[in-house]
Amino acid sequence: MPNVKSAKKRVRQTAKRRLRNKSYKTRVKNSVKKVLAAIEAKEEKEVVNELLSSAFSVIDKAAKKGVIHRNNADRKKSKLTKRVKEYLGEEA
């Protein structure tokens, strides 16, 4: 355990931020899983596009907060878009 007052504060801040980051990362993973599950279940085009839109929103928010890197967010969105286009039979 830290002895210095500023180090103790840093431990508290880190713990709080770790929990916040964990919740954002979990939201990102769950939103991606929902899109992929909809593709597996052969859902309607509108449903898949709605889930994709909400996943983009969640991913962008996580990147904005600094939970994930901007390039990581772009890569996730690109991979999701590619999967959705393949499912819908559009040109990738």
N, C-alpha and C positions, 0 to 999 in steps of 0.2 A: 504494500500500500504506500501511496505517496505521503511524504511528510510536509511538503511545501504547500501553502494554501492555494497557489495558482495551479499546481498539479492536481490537487483534489478537485478543484473546479473543472479542470480539463477532463477528469475521469467522469464526472457527472454529465458534462456536455456530450462526451463521446457515447455514453450509454444511451442518452436520450436520442441522439442522432442515429445510432445504430438501429434502434427500434423503429424510428420513423422510416429509415431507408429500407428496412426489412419489409415493412408494410407496402411501400411503393413497389419493390421488386416482386412481391407476391401478387399484387394487382396486375402487374405487367405479365407475369407468367400465366395467371388465370385467364386474362383476356386473350392471350395468344392461344391457349388451350381451347377456349370456347370457339374460336374461329376454326381451328383444326378439327374439333369435334363436329362442328356443323358441316364441314366438308366431308368428313367420314360418314356422317349420317345422311348425306345427300339432301341437305336442306334446300329450300327455295333460294333463288338468286337474291331476292330482296333481303332475306334473313341474313345470308352470308355477308352481303354488302353492308348491312347495318352493324353486324358484329365487327367487321373489318374497320369501319369508321370509328366505333367506340374503342377498339384496340389501338388505333392510331392516336386517339386522344389521350389514352392512358400512357402510352409510350412517350408521347411528346411532353406530357406533364412531368414524367419521371426524369426526362432529359433536362427539362427546364429547371427542375429543382437540383440537378447535379447528382442525382442518385445513380444514373447511368450516363456514360459518355455520349455525346451527340452522334458520333460515328456508330456506336453500338445501337442507338435508337434507329438510325437510318438503315442499318443492316437488318435489324428485325423487321422494319416496315417493308423493306425490299423483298425479303424472303417470304413474308406473309402475302404480299401483293402477287408475287410470282405463283405461289400455291393457289391462290384464289383464281387467278387468270387461267391457270391450267385446268382447274375444276370447271370453270365456266366456259371453257373452250375458246377463249379469246387468244389473240396473238400476244405473246409475252414480250 
